[in-house]
Amino acid sequence: MTSPCPLLIVYSSLASAHGLKSCPIRDRVVVAKLVAKPLNLGIIQVYAPISDSEDVEVEKFNEEIEKAKDYVKSQDIMMVIGYLNAKLGMKE
């Protein structure tokens, strides 16, 4: 299965030497962890399905986010970044 939206986290060897590690959850969610002081940083990079997507796809995406959150310790700083596609307003 090819990914419709492959996510990559590009970082230097210096960042890798300082403990940056990444872990792909699925094709729409990647987690990166950085050892830092005073707190470590967990970055969740996402590519959300469009708001017109089927409910099954949206539920799958939400499950992937929940799984990604499990990779970040509760005492770490968590950032969720990426393309969070949404449409605002009333349904037609």
N, CA, C and O atoms as a CHARMM CRD file, in Angstrom:
* protein
*
  368
    1    1 MET  N      0.85200  -1.18400   0.00000 PROA 1      0.00000
    2    1 MET  CA     0.00000   0.00000   0.00000 PROA 1      0.00000
    3    1 MET  C      0.88900   1.23600   0.00000 PROA 1      0.00000
    4    1 MET  O      1.71700   1.39900   0.89600 PROA 1      0.00000
    5    2 THR  N      0.73400   2.09100  -0.97100 PROA 2      0.00000
    6    2 THR  CA     1.51000   3.31700  -1.00700 PROA 2      0.00000
    7    2 THR  C      0.79200   4.39600  -0.22400 PROA 2      0.00000
    8    2 THR  O     -0.43600   4.47400  -0.21000 PROA 2      0.00000
    9    3 SER  N      1.57700   5.21100   0.41700 PROA 3      0.00000
   10    3 SER  CA     1.02500   6.26400   1.25600 PROA 3      0.00000
   11    3 SER  C      0.56200   7.43500   0.40900 PROA 3      0.00000
   12    3 SER  O      1.29800   7.88100  -0.47200 PROA 3      0.00000
   13    4 PRO  N     -0.65300   7.95200   0.65400 PROA 4      0.00000
   14    4 PRO  CA    -1.11300   9.11800  -0.08600 PROA 4      0.00000
   15    4 PRO  C     -0.41400  10.39100   0.37100 PROA 4      0.00000
   16    4 PRO  O     -0.42600  11.39600  -0.34000 PROA 4      0.00000
   17    5 CYS  N      0.18400  10.35400   1.53300 PROA 5      0.00000
   18    5 CYS  CA     0.78800  11.55900   2.10100 PROA 5      0.00000
   19    5 CYS  C      1.96200  11.16400   2.99300 PROA 5      0.00000
   20    5 CYS  O      1.85700  11.25600   4.21600 PROA 5      0.00000
   21    6 PRO  N      3.07400  10.72500   2.40800 PROA 6      0.00000
   22    6 PRO  CA     4.18700  10.28900   3.24500 PROA 6      0.00000
   23    6 PRO  C      4.74800  11.44900   4.05100 PROA 6      0.00000
   24    6 PRO  O      4.96500  12.53900   3.52100 PROA 6      0.00000
   25    7 LEU  N      4.97900  11.21000   5.32300 PROA 7      0.00000
   26    7 LEU  CA     5.54200  12.22100   6.20400 PROA 7      0.00000
   27    7 LEU  C      6.99000  11.87600   6.50100 PROA 7      0.00000
   28    7 LEU  O      7.33000  10.71400   6.72400 PROA 7      0.00000
   29    8 LEU  N      7.81900  12.87200   6.50300 PROA 8      0.00000
   30    8 LEU  CA     9.21500  12.70400   6.86000 PROA 8      0.00000
   31    8 LEU  C      9.59200  13.77500   7.85300 PROA 8      0.00000
   32    8 LEU  O      9.07100  14.89000   7.82000 PROA 8      0.00000
   33    9 ILE  N     10.49800  13.42500   8.72900 PROA 9      0.00000
   34    9 ILE  CA    11.09200  14.42200   9.60600 PROA 9      0.00000
   35    9 ILE  C     12.57000  14.43500   9.25700 PROA 9      0.00000
   36    9 ILE  O     13.26400  13.43500   9.44200 PROA 9      0.00000
   37   10 VAL  N     13.04700  15.55300   8.76000 PROA 10     0.00000
   38   10 VAL  CA    14.43200  15.68000   8.34000 PROA 10     0.00000
   39   10 VAL  C     15.18400  16.41900   9.43700 PROA 10     0.00000
   40   10 VAL  O     14.78000  17.49400   9.88100 PROA 10     0.00000
   41   11 TYR  N     16.28500  15.81500   9.86000 PROA 11     0.00000
   42   11 TYR  CA    17.09000  16.45500  10.89200 PROA 11     0.00000
   43   11 TYR  C     18.55700  16.14200  10.65600 PROA 11     0.00000
   44   11 TYR  O     18.89700  15.19200   9.95000 PROA 11     0.00000
   45   12 SER  N     19.41800  16.94800  11.25200 PROA 12     0.00000
   46   12 SER  CA    20.85500  16.82000  11.03100 PROA 12     0.00000
   47   12 SER  C     21.45400  15.73000  11.91100 PROA 12     0.00000
   48   12 SER  O     20.81700  15.24100  12.84300 PROA 12     0.00000
   49   13 SER  N     22.68500  15.36300  11.59600 PROA 13     0.00000
   50   13 SER  CA    23.38800  14.37700  12.42000 PROA 13     0.00000
   51   13 SER  C     23.64100  14.93800  13.81700 PROA 13     0.00000
   52   13 SER  O     23.73300  14.17600  14.77900 PROA 13     0.00000
   53   14 LEU  N     23.75200  16.25400  13.93800 PROA 14     0.00000
   54   14 LEU  CA    23.92400  16.87600  15.25000 PROA 14     0.00000
   55   14 LEU  C     22.68900  16.64600  16.11200 PROA 14     0.00000
   56   14 LEU  O     22.80700  16.33100  17.29600 PROA 14     0.00000
   57   15 ALA  N     21.51200  16.80200  15.52600 PROA 15     0.00000
   58   15 ALA  CA    20.27400  16.54100  16.26700 PROA 15     0.00000
   59   15 ALA  C     20.19600  15.07800  16.65900 PROA 15     0.00000
   60   15 ALA  O     19.76600  14.74800  17.76400 PROA 15     0.00000
   61   16 SER  N     20.60900  14.20600  15.76300 PROA 16     0.00000
   62   16 SER  CA    20.60900  12.77300  16.06200 PROA 16     0.00000
   63   16 SER  C     21.56800  12.46800  17.20600 PROA 16     0.00000
   64   16 SER  O     21.26600  11.63900  18.06400 PROA 16     0.00000
   65   17 ALA  N     22.70700  13.12400  17.22400 PROA 17     0.00000
   66   17 ALA  CA    23.69000  12.92100  18.29500 PROA 17     0.00000
   67   17 ALA  C     23.15800  13.39800  19.63700 PROA 17     0.00000
   68   17 ALA  O     23.60200  12.92600  20.68400 PROA 17     0.00000
   69   18 HSD  N     22.21800  14.32300  19.61600 PROA 18     0.00000
   70   18 HSD  CA    21.62800  14.83500  20.84900 PROA 18     0.00000
   71   18 HSD  C     20.33400  14.11500  21.21000 PROA 18     0.00000
   72   18 HSD  O     19.57700  14.59100  22.05600 PROA 18     0.00000
   73   19 GLY  N     20.07800  12.99100  20.58700 PROA 19     0.00000
   74   19 GLY  CA    18.97100  12.15200  21.02300 PROA 19     0.00000
   75   19 GLY  C     17.67300  12.28700  20.26400 PROA 19     0.00000
   76   19 GLY  O     16.64700  11.80300  20.74200 PROA 19     0.00000
   77   20 LEU  N     17.66100  12.92400  19.10000 PROA 20     0.00000
   78   20 LEU  CA    16.42300  13.02400  18.32400 PROA 20     0.00000
   79   20 LEU  C     16.16300  11.69800  17.63600 PROA 20     0.00000
   80   20 LEU  O     17.00900  11.18600  16.90400 PROA 20     0.00000
   81   21 LYS  N     14.98700  11.15300  17.87900 PROA 21     0.00000
   82   21 LYS  CA    14.58800   9.89200  17.26100 PROA 21     0.00000
   83   21 LYS  C     13.17900  10.06200  16.73000 PROA 21     0.00000
   84   21 LYS  O     12.36200  10.76500  17.32500 PROA 21     0.00000
   85   22 SER  N     12.89500   9.41300  15.60400 PROA 22     0.00000
   86   22 SER  CA    11.54400   9.49000  15.05600 PROA 22     0.00000
   87   22 SER  C     10.96900   8.09500  14.88800 PROA 22     0.00000
   88   22 SER  O     11.69500   7.11600  14.71200 PROA 22     0.00000
   89   23 CYS  N      9.64200   8.03200  14.94700 PROA 23     0.00000
   90   23 CYS  CA     8.93100   6.76400  14.86100 PROA 23     0.00000
   91   23 CYS  C      7.65300   6.98200  14.05800 PROA 23     0.00000
   92   23 CYS  O      6.74300   7.66300  14.53000 PROA 23     0.00000
   93   24 PRO  N      7.56600   6.41800  12.85300 PROA 24     0.00000
   94   24 PRO  CA     6.31800   6.55400  12.09600 PROA 24     0.00000
   95   24 PRO  C      5.22300   5.69200  12.71500 PROA 24     0.00000
   96   24 PRO  O      5.44700   4.51900  13.01300 PROA 24     0.00000
   97   25 ILE  N      4.04900   6.26800  12.90700 PROA 25     0.00000
   98   25 ILE  CA     2.90800   5.52300  13.43600 PROA 25     0.00000
   99   25 ILE  C      2.15500   4.88600  12.27300 PROA 25     0.00000
  100   25 ILE  O      1.91300   3.67900  12.27500 PROA 25     0.00000
  101   26 ARG  N      1.79800   5.66300  11.31700 PROA 26     0.00000
  102   26 ARG  CA     1.15000   5.21500  10.08500 PROA 26     0.00000
  103   26 ARG  C      1.52500   6.21700   9.00800 PROA 26     0.00000
  104   26 ARG  O      2.46900   6.98900   9.17900 PROA 26     0.00000
  105   27 ASP  N      0.79800   6.21400   7.90300 PROA 27     0.00000
  106   27 ASP  CA     1.13800   7.11900   6.81100 PROA 27     0.00000
  107   27 ASP  C      0.79500   8.57200   7.10300 PROA 27     0.00000
  108   27 ASP  O      1.28200   9.46200   6.40500 PROA 27     0.00000
  109   28 ARG  N     -0.02600   8.84000   8.10900 PROA 28     0.00000
  110   28 ARG  CA    -0.44000  10.21300   8.40600 PROA 28     0.00000
  111   28 ARG  C      0.12000  10.76600   9.71500 PROA 28     0.00000
  112   28 ARG  O     -0.10100  11.93700  10.02200 PROA 28     0.00000
  113   29 VAL  N      0.83400   9.96000  10.48700 PROA 29     0.00000
  114   29 VAL  CA     1.30000  10.40800  11.80600 PROA 29     0.00000
  115   29 VAL  C      2.72800   9.91000  12.05500 PROA 29     0.00000
  116   29 VAL  O      3.02700   8.73000  11.87000 PROA 29     0.00000
  117   30 VAL  N      3.60100  10.82900  12.47800 PROA 30     0.00000
  118   30 VAL  CA     4.97600  10.50100  12.84700 PROA 30     0.00000
  119   30 VAL  C      5.26500  11.16500  14.19000 PROA 30     0.00000
  120   30 VAL  O      4.84600  12.29600  14.43600 PROA 30     0.00000
  121   31 VAL  N      5.98700  10.44800  15.05900 PROA 31     0.00000
  122   31 VAL  CA     6.38500  11.00700  16.35000 PROA 31     0.00000
  123   31 VAL  C      7.89900  11.18600  16.34400 PROA 31     0.00000
  124   31 VAL  O      8.63500  10.30000  15.90800 PROA 31     0.00000
  125   32 ALA  N      8.35600  12.33200  16.82800 PROA 32     0.00000
  126   32 ALA  CA     9.78600  12.56800  17.02500 PROA 32     0.00000
  127   32 ALA  C      9.99800  12.91400  18.48900 PROA 32     0.00000
  128   32 ALA  O      9.22100  13.66200  19.08200 PROA 32     0.00000
  129   33 LYS  N     11.06800  12.35600  19.06800 PROA 33     0.00000
  130   33 LYS  CA    11.38000  12.64700  20.46500 PROA 33     0.00000
  131   33 LYS  C     12.77300  13.25900  20.53600 PROA 33     0.00000
  132   33 LYS  O     13.71400  12.77100  19.91100 PROA 33     0.00000
  133   34 LEU  N     12.88900  14.33700  21.30900 PROA 34     0.00000
  134   34 LEU  CA    14.15300  15.03800  21.46500 PROA 34     0.00000
  135   34 LEU  C     14.48800  15.13700  22.94300 PROA 34     0.00000
  136   34 LEU  O     13.68700  15.62000  23.74500 PROA 34     0.00000
  137   35 VAL  N     15.68000  14.67400  23.29300 PROA 35     0.00000
  138   35 VAL  CA    16.15100  14.79100  24.67000 PROA 35     0.00000
  139   35 VAL  C     16.59200  16.23600  24.86700 PROA 35     0.00000
  140   35 VAL  O     17.45400  16.72900  24.14000 PROA 35     0.00000
  141   36 ALA  N     16.00500  16.91400  25.84400 PROA 36     0.00000
  142   36 ALA  CA    16.29400  18.32700  26.07900 PROA 36     0.00000
  143   36 ALA  C     16.26600  18.61500  27.57200 PROA 36     0.00000
  144   36 ALA  O     15.86800  17.76500  28.36900 PROA 36     0.00000
  145   37 LYS  N     16.69200  19.81800  27.94700 PROA 37     0.00000
  146   37 LYS  CA    16.65300  20.24100  29.34500 PROA 37     0.00000
  147   37 LYS  C     15.88100  21.54300  29.41300 PROA 37     0.00000
  148   37 LYS  O     16.08800  22.39200  28.54600 PROA 37     0.00000
  149   38 PRO  N     15.02900  21.75400  30.35600 PROA 38     0.00000
  150   38 PRO  CA    14.74600  20.92100  31.52300 PROA 38     0.00000
  151   38 PRO  C     13.77100  19.78400  31.23100 PROA 38     0.00000
  152   38 PRO  O     13.65200  18.86000  32.03600 PROA 38     0.00000
  153   39 LEU  N     13.06100  19.83300  30.08400 PROA 39     0.00000
  154   39 LEU  CA    12.10000  18.78300  29.75200 PROA 39     0.00000
  155   39 LEU  C     12.37000  18.25800  28.34800 PROA 39     0.00000
  156   39 LEU  O     12.81800  18.99900  27.47300 PROA 39     0.00000
  157   40 ASN  N     12.09900  16.99500  28.14700 PROA 40     0.00000
  158   40 ASN  CA    12.19200  16.41900  26.81000 PROA 40     0.00000
  159   40 ASN  C     11.00800  16.89600  25.97300 PROA 40     0.00000
  160   40 ASN  O      9.99500  17.35200  26.50500 PROA 40     0.00000
  161   41 LEU  N     11.15500  16.78300  24.66100 PROA 41     0.00000
  162   41 LEU  CA    10.14000  17.28000  23.73900 PROA 41     0.00000
  163   41 LEU  C      9.64900  16.13800  22.85700 PROA 41     0.00000
  164   41 LEU  O     10.44600  15.41900  22.25500 PROA 41     0.00000
  165   42 GLY  N      8.34000  15.97900  22.78600 PROA 42     0.00000
  166   42 GLY  CA     7.72300  15.01200  21.87900 PROA 42     0.00000
  167   42 GLY  C      6.93900  15.77000  20.82400 PROA 42     0.00000
  168   42 GLY  O      6.02100  16.52500  21.14500 PROA 42     0.00000
  169   43 ILE  N      7.30400  15.56800  19.56200 PROA 43     0.00000
  170   43 ILE  CA     6.65200  16.26400  18.45700 PROA 43     0.00000
  171   43 ILE  C      5.83100  15.24800  17.67200 PROA 43     0.00000
  172   43 ILE  O      6.36300  14.24400  17.19800 PROA 43     0.00000
  173   44 ILE  N      4.54800  15.50900  17.53700 PROA 44     0.00000
  174   44 ILE  CA     3.67100  14.65900  16.74100 PROA 44     0.00000
  175   44 ILE  C      3.35300  15.41900  15.45900 PROA 44     0.00000
  176   44 ILE  O      2.65100  16.42900  15.47800 PROA 44     0.00000
  177   45 GLN  N      3.88300  14.91500  14.34200 PROA 45     0.00000
  178   45 GLN  CA     3.67700  15.52500  13.02600 PROA 45     0.00000
  179   45 GLN  C      2.51500  14.80400  12.36200 PROA 45     0.00000
  180   45 GLN  O      2.53600  13.57900  12.23900 PROA 45     0.00000
  181   46 VAL  N      1.49600  15.55100  11.93000 PROA 46     0.00000
  182   46 VAL  CA     0.30100  14.92500  11.36200 PROA 46     0.00000
  183   46 VAL  C     -0.03900  15.50700   9.99500 PROA 46     0.00000
  184   46 VAL  O      0.32600  16.63400   9.65900 PROA 46     0.00000
  185   47 TYR  N     -0.73900  14.70600   9.23600 PROA 47     0.00000
  186   47 TYR  CA    -1.34900  15.12600   7.97700 PROA 47     0.00000
  187   47 TYR  C     -2.78400  14.62600   8.04700 PROA 47     0.00000
  188   47 TYR  O     -3.06300  13.46800   7.73700 PROA 47     0.00000
  189   48 ALA  N     -3.68400  15.50100   8.45500 PROA 48     0.00000
  190   48 ALA  CA    -5.07400  15.10900   8.71300 PROA 48     0.00000
  191   48 ALA  C     -5.84200  14.89600   7.41600 PROA 48     0.00000
  192   48 ALA  O     -5.57700  15.55900   6.41400 PROA 48     0.00000
  193   49 PRO  N     -6.80000  13.96100   7.43800 PROA 49     0.00000
  194   49 PRO  CA    -7.67800  13.81500   6.27400 PROA 49     0.00000
  195   49 PRO  C     -8.56400  15.05100   6.14500 PROA 49     0.00000
  196   49 PRO  O     -8.85500  15.71900   7.13700 PROA 49     0.00000
  197   50 ILE  N     -8.98700  15.34800   4.92700 PROA 50     0.00000
  198   50 ILE  CA    -9.83400  16.52300   4.74000 PROA 50     0.00000
  199   50 ILE  C    -11.16800  16.31600   5.45600 PROA 50     0.00000
  200   50 ILE  O    -11.58800  15.18600   5.70400 PROA 50     0.00000
  201   51 SER  N    -11.80700  17.40500   5.77500 PROA 51     0.00000
  202   51 SER  CA   -13.03800  17.32600   6.56900 PROA 51     0.00000
  203   51 SER  C    -14.16300  16.59800   5.84200 PROA 51     0.00000
  204   51 SER  O    -15.11500  16.14800   6.48100 PROA 51     0.00000
  205   52 ASP  N    -14.07400  16.47500   4.52900 PROA 52     0.00000
  206   52 ASP  CA   -15.09800  15.74900   3.77000 PROA 52     0.00000
  207   52 ASP  C    -14.83500  14.24300   3.71500 PROA 52     0.00000
  208   52 ASP  O    -15.58000  13.50900   3.06600 PROA 52     0.00000
  209   53 SER  N    -13.78300  13.77900   4.39100 PROA 53     0.00000
  210   53 SER  CA   -13.42800  12.35700   4.36100 PROA 53     0.00000
  211   53 SER  C    -14.49000  11.51600   5.04900 PROA 53     0.00000
  212   53 SER  O    -15.28300  12.00900   5.85100 PROA 53     0.00000
  213   54 GLU  N    -14.48100  10.23300   4.71100 PROA 54     0.00000
  214   54 GLU  CA   -15.42600   9.31200   5.33300 PROA 54     0.00000
  215   54 GLU  C    -15.11000   9.16200   6.81700 PROA 54     0.00000
  216   54 GLU  O    -13.96500   9.32100   7.24000 PROA 54     0.00000
  217   55 ASP  N    -16.14300   8.85400   7.59800 PROA 55     0.00000
  218   55 ASP  CA   -15.99400   8.72500   9.04700 PROA 55     0.00000
  219   55 ASP  C    -14.97000   7.66500   9.42600 PROA 55     0.00000
  220   55 ASP  O    -14.25500   7.82300  10.41600 PROA 55     0.00000
  221   56 VAL  N    -14.88800   6.59300   8.65700 PROA 56     0.00000
  222   56 VAL  CA   -13.93900   5.51500   8.95700 PROA 56     0.00000
  223   56 VAL  C    -12.50500   6.03400   8.88700 PROA 56     0.00000
  224   56 VAL  O    -11.68000   5.70900   9.74000 PROA 56     0.00000
  225   57 GLU  N    -12.21400   6.83400   7.87700 PROA 57     0.00000
  226   57 GLU  CA   -10.87400   7.38900   7.72100 PROA 57     0.00000
  227   57 GLU  C    -10.54500   8.36100   8.85000 PROA 57     0.00000
  228   57 GLU  O     -9.42400   8.36700   9.35800 PROA 57     0.00000
  229   58 VAL  N    -11.51000   9.17600   9.24300 PROA 58     0.00000
  230   58 VAL  CA   -11.30500  10.13000  10.33300 PROA 58     0.00000
  231   58 VAL  C    -11.09400   9.38800  11.65100 PROA 58     0.00000
  232   58 VAL  O    -10.22600   9.76800  12.43800 PROA 58     0.00000
  233   59 GLU  N    -11.86900   8.34400  11.90000 PROA 59     0.00000
  234   59 GLU  CA   -11.70500   7.54800  13.12500 PROA 59     0.00000
  235   59 GLU  C    -10.33400   6.88800  13.16500 PROA 59     0.00000
  236   59 GLU  O     -9.69100   6.85500  14.21400 PROA 59     0.00000
  237   60 LYS  N     -9.88500   6.36600  12.03800 PROA 60     0.00000
  238   60 LYS  CA    -8.56400   5.73700  11.95400 PROA 60     0.00000
  239   60 LYS  C     -7.48000   6.76200  12.27700 PROA 60     0.00000
  240   60 LYS  O     -6.52900   6.46700  13.00200 PROA 60     0.00000
  241   61 PHE  N     -7.63200   7.96700  11.73200 PROA 61     0.00000
  242   61 PHE  CA    -6.67100   9.03500  12.00200 PROA 61     0.00000
  243   61 PHE  C     -6.65500   9.38700  13.48900 PROA 61     0.00000
  244   61 PHE  O     -5.58500   9.56500  14.07200 PROA 61     0.00000
  245   62 ASN  N     -7.83600   9.48800  14.10500 PROA 62     0.00000
  246   62 ASN  CA    -7.91000   9.79400  15.53700 PROA 62     0.00000
  247   62 ASN  C     -7.23900   8.70900  16.37000 PROA 62     0.00000
  248   62 ASN  O     -6.58300   9.01400  17.36600 PROA 62     0.00000
  249   63 GLU  N     -7.39300   7.45200  15.98000 PROA 63     0.00000
  250   63 GLU  CA    -6.73000   6.35100  16.68400 PROA 63     0.00000
  251   63 GLU  C     -5.21200   6.45200  16.55200 PROA 63     0.00000
  252   63 GLU  O     -4.48200   6.16100  17.49900 PROA 63     0.00000
  253   64 GLU  N     -4.74200   6.86400  15.38000 PROA 64     0.00000
  254   64 GLU  CA    -3.30700   7.03600  15.16700 PROA 64     0.00000
  255   64 GLU  C     -2.75200   8.13600  16.06600 PROA 64     0.00000
  256   64 GLU  O     -1.65300   8.00400  16.60500 PROA 64     0.00000
  257   65 ILE  N     -3.50200   9.21500  16.22700 PROA 65     0.00000
  258   65 ILE  CA    -3.06600  10.30600  17.11600 PROA 65     0.00000
  259   65 ILE  C     -2.99200   9.80100  18.56000 PROA 65     0.00000
  260   65 ILE  O     -2.03400  10.09300  19.27500 PROA 65     0.00000
  261   66 GLU  N     -3.99800   9.05100  18.98100 PROA 66     0.00000
  262   66 GLU  CA    -3.99200   8.50200  20.34400 PROA 66     0.00000
  263   66 GLU  C     -2.78700   7.58900  20.54800 PROA 66     0.00000
  264   66 GLU  O     -2.15300   7.62700  21.60300 PROA 66     0.00000
  265   67 LYS  N     -2.47000   6.78000  19.55800 PROA 67     0.00000
  266   67 LYS  CA    -1.30600   5.89500  19.65400 PROA 67     0.00000
  267   67 LYS  C     -0.02700   6.72200  19.74000 PROA 67     0.00000
  268   67 LYS  O      0.88000   6.38900  20.50300 PROA 67     0.00000
  269   68 ALA  N      0.04800   7.79600  18.96000 PROA 68     0.00000
  270   68 ALA  CA     1.22400   8.66800  18.98200 PROA 68     0.00000
  271   68 ALA  C      1.39500   9.31200  20.35000 PROA 68     0.00000
  272   68 ALA  O      2.51800   9.45600  20.83300 PROA 68     0.00000
  273   69 LYS  N      0.29200   9.69800  20.97600 PROA 69     0.00000
  274   69 LYS  CA     0.36200  10.31000  22.30500 PROA 69     0.00000
  275   69 LYS  C      0.96100   9.35300  23.32200 PROA 69     0.00000
  276   69 LYS  O      1.59900   9.79100  24.27900 PROA 69     0.00000
  277   70 ASP  N      0.76600   8.04400  23.12900 PROA 70     0.00000
  278   70 ASP  CA     1.32800   7.05100  24.04500 PROA 70     0.00000
  279   70 ASP  C      2.85100   7.01900  23.99900 PROA 70     0.00000
  280   70 ASP  O      3.48200   6.57600  24.95900 PROA 70     0.00000
  281   71 TYR  N      3.45300   7.47700  22.90700 PROA 71     0.00000
  282   71 TYR  CA     4.90600   7.50100  22.77900 PROA 71     0.00000
  283   71 TYR  C      5.54100   8.66500  23.53800 PROA 71     0.00000
  284   71 TYR  O      6.74200   8.65100  23.80700 PROA 71     0.00000
  285   72 VAL  N      4.74100   9.66500  23.88100 PROA 72     0.00000
  286   72 VAL  CA     5.25000  10.84700  24.58100 PROA 72     0.00000
  287   72 VAL  C      4.92700  10.70300  26.06100 PROA 72     0.00000
  288   72 VAL  O      3.76800  10.52200  26.43200 PROA 72     0.00000
  289   73 LYS  N      5.94800  10.78200  26.90500 PROA 73     0.00000
  290   73 LYS  CA     5.73600  10.64700  28.34600 PROA 73     0.00000
  291   73 LYS  C      4.94900  11.84200  28.87400 PROA 73     0.00000
  292   73 LYS  O      5.01600  12.94200  28.32500 PROA 73     0.00000
  293   74 SER  N      4.21100  11.60600  29.93900 PROA 74     0.00000
  294   74 SER  CA     3.34800  12.65700  30.49200 PROA 74     0.00000
  295   74 SER  C      4.14300  13.84800  31.01700 PROA 74     0.00000
  296   74 SER  O      3.62900  14.96600  31.04100 PROA 74     0.00000
  297   75 GLN  N      5.38400  13.62800  31.43700 PROA 75     0.00000
  298   75 GLN  CA     6.17800  14.74500  31.95700 PROA 75     0.00000
  299   75 GLN  C      6.91500  15.50100  30.84600 PROA 75     0.00000
  300   75 GLN  O      7.56000  16.51200  31.12100 PROA 75     0.00000
  301   76 ASP  N      6.83000  15.03600  29.61200 PROA 76     0.00000
  302   76 ASP  CA     7.47500  15.71200  28.48400 PROA 76     0.00000
  303   76 ASP  C      6.55000  16.76900  27.88200 PROA 76     0.00000
  304   76 ASP  O      5.33300  16.72600  28.06400 PROA 76     0.00000
  305   77 ILE  N      7.14100  17.70100  27.17300 PROA 77     0.00000
  306   77 ILE  CA     6.36100  18.68200  26.42300 PROA 77     0.00000
  307   77 ILE  C      5.89200  18.00900  25.13200 PROA 77     0.00000
  308   77 ILE  O      6.68400  17.36600  24.44200 PROA 77     0.00000
  309   78 MET  N      4.61000  18.15600  24.80800 PROA 78     0.00000
  310   78 MET  CA     4.06100  17.56000  23.59100 PROA 78     0.00000
  311   78 MET  C      3.61700  18.66500  22.63900 PROA 78     0.00000
  312   78 MET  O      2.87700  19.57200  23.02000 PROA 78     0.00000
  313   79 MET  N      4.08400  18.57300  21.39400 PROA 79     0.00000
  314   79 MET  CA     3.66000  19.50500  20.34800 PROA 79     0.00000
  315   79 MET  C      3.00100  18.70300  19.24200 PROA 79     0.00000
  316   79 MET  O      3.53400  17.68200  18.80800 PROA 79     0.00000
  317   80 VAL  N      1.84900  19.15800  18.78500 PROA 80     0.00000
  318   80 VAL  CA     1.19000  18.55100  17.62900 PROA 80     0.00000
  319   80 VAL  C      1.26300  19.58600  16.51200 PROA 80     0.00000
  320   80 VAL  O      0.71700  20.68400  16.62200 PROA 80     0.00000
  321   81 ILE  N      1.94700  19.21300  15.44000 PROA 81     0.00000
  322   81 ILE  CA     2.14600  20.14300  14.33100 PROA 81     0.00000
  323   81 ILE  C      1.78400  19.44600  13.02300 PROA 81     0.00000
  324   81 ILE  O      1.64900  18.22400  12.97300 PROA 81     0.00000
  325   82 GLY  N      1.63100  20.22600  11.98600 PROA 82     0.00000
  326   82 GLY  CA     1.39300  19.64700  10.67500 PROA 82     0.00000
  327   82 GLY  C      0.21500  20.27900   9.98300 PROA 82     0.00000
  328   82 GLY  O     -0.14200  21.43100  10.23400 PROA 82     0.00000
  329   83 TYR  N     -0.37700  19.50200   9.10900 PROA 83     0.00000
  330   83 TYR  CA    -1.48400  19.96400   8.29400 PROA 83     0.00000
  331   83 TYR  C     -2.77200  19.44700   8.90600 PROA 83     0.00000
  332   83 TYR  O     -3.16500  18.30300   8.67800 PROA 83     0.00000
  333   84 LEU  N     -3.41700  20.28800   9.67400 PROA 84     0.00000
  334   84 LEU  CA    -4.67000  19.93300  10.35100 PROA 84     0.00000
  335   84 LEU  C     -5.80800  20.53200   9.53800 PROA 84     0.00000
  336   84 LEU  O     -6.33900  21.58700   9.88300 PROA 84     0.00000
  337   85 ASN  N     -6.17300  19.86600   8.47600 PROA 85     0.00000
  338   85 ASN  CA    -7.14600  20.38000   7.51600 PROA 85     0.00000
  339   85 ASN  C     -8.53900  20.42100   8.12700 PROA 85     0.00000
  340   85 ASN  O     -9.02000  19.42700   8.67200 PROA 85     0.00000
  341   86 ALA  N     -9.16500  21.55600   8.03200 PROA 86     0.00000
  342   86 ALA  CA   -10.52500  21.69900   8.55500 PROA 86     0.00000
  343   86 ALA  C    -11.28500  22.69900   7.69400 PROA 86     0.00000
  344   86 ALA  O    -10.70600  23.61900   7.11700 PROA 86     0.00000
  345   87 LYS  N    -12.56600  22.49800   7.62500 PROA 87     0.00000
  346   87 LYS  CA   -13.43800  23.46600   6.96900 PROA 87     0.00000
  347   87 LYS  C    -14.39500  23.98000   8.02500 PROA 87     0.00000
  348   87 LYS  O    -15.00000  23.19800   8.75800 PROA 87     0.00000
  349   88 LEU  N    -14.53100  25.27300   8.10200 PROA 88     0.00000
  350   88 LEU  CA   -15.39800  25.88500   9.09700 PROA 88     0.00000
  351   88 LEU  C    -16.67900  26.36200   8.44000 PROA 88     0.00000
  352   88 LEU  O    -16.71200  26.66800   7.24800 PROA 88     0.00000
  353   89 GLY  N    -17.72800  26.41900   9.23600 PROA 89     0.00000
  354   89 GLY  CA   -18.98800  26.93600   8.72800 PROA 89     0.00000
  355   89 GLY  C    -20.08500  25.89400   8.75300 PROA 89     0.00000
  356   89 GLY  O    -19.88400  24.76200   9.19100 PROA 89     0.00000
  357   90 MET  N    -21.23600  26.29400   8.28100 PROA 90     0.00000
  358   90 MET  CA   -22.41100  25.42400   8.27900 PROA 90     0.00000
  359   90 MET  C    -22.34000  24.43600   7.12300 PROA 90     0.00000
  360   90 MET  O    -21.78700  24.73600   6.06500 PROA 90     0.00000
  361   91 LYS  N    -22.91200  23.24500   7.34400 PROA 91     0.00000
  362   91 LYS  CA   -23.02300  22.27300   6.26100 PROA 91     0.00000
  363   91 LYS  C    -24.06900  22.75600   5.27000 PROA 91     0.00000
  364   91 LYS  O    -25.05200  23.39600   5.64400 PROA 91     0.00000
  365   92 GLU  N    -23.84400  22.44400   4.01400 PROA 92     0.00000
  366   92 GLU  CA   -24.80900  22.85300   2.98400 PROA 92     0.00000
  367   92 GLU  C    -25.92700  21.85800   2.89000 PROA 92     0.00000
  368   92 GLU  O    -26.83800  22.02800   2.07900 PROA 92     0.00000
